[in-house]
Amino acid sequence: MLAVFDQTFPVSHSFLEHSEQTEGRQHLKLLLGHSETLLAELDGVVIGFITVDDVGYIPALYVGRTGIGVGSALLQATQDRHERFGLHVFAENVLALQFYKARGFSVVDEDTQIDSLGRRHHRFEMERANGSIAYR
């Protein structure tokens, strides 16, 4: 999983400093011990993963092989276990925004994160409900 993170984070978060990747990797290691994690494998190699907490918040979804439905399959598998979903995504991460919107997520709030160089990055809170329950 960490190899997938190391491969994809610099691409999906190219607008952040390298030190942010190091912090993100450390945070991911903590998440893995406290969140449900589902893996996608191809020929015994992890090609994607998703972490979800008890209330359906998705702190991490990373896919190393795009265009073959891995991200959608991971979300679908998560959907089978949770009734509601929420996540945060940076505005600069255009591909992720498009991915989530195409799968029924809507922006419900916005904020600004400040990186290690003091630069501001616009971030969206998104949610999607299974049935009638919304994430909050």
C-alpha positions, 0 to 999 in steps of 0.5 A, a space after each residue: 500500500 505504501 508503494 501505491 501511495 509513494 507512486 500516486 501522491 506526488 502526481 495527485 498532489 504535485 502542488 504540495 511540497 515534498 515534506 507534505 508527502 512525508 507527513 501524509 505517509 506517516 499519517 497513512 501509517 497511523 490510519 492503517 491501524 485505526 481504519 478499515 482498509 480494503 485492497 485491490 490486487 492484480 496478480 498478487 500486487 496491490 494496485 489500490 486501496 481505500 481506508 474508511 473509518 467507523 462513520 464512513 469518512 474516507 481519509 485515503 483512496 489511492 489507485 496506482 492503475 487508473 482507467 481500469 475501474 479500481 477506484 470505482 470497485 474500491 468505493 463499491 466495496 466500501 458502499 457495501 459496508 457503510 451507509 454514508 460517505 464523506 471525504 476531503 479533496 483539494 481543489 487542485 486535485 482536479 482528477 479526484 474531484 471529477 472522479 468523486 463527482 462522477 460517482 455521486 459525491 457533492 461538495 457540502 463545505 469548503 476550507 483552506 489548508 496551509 502547507 509547510 511553506 505557508 501557501 494556501 490550498 482550497 479544499 472541498 468537503 464532499 459527501 455521498 449517501 447510500 439511500 437517504 442517510 447523508 454524511 455529517 
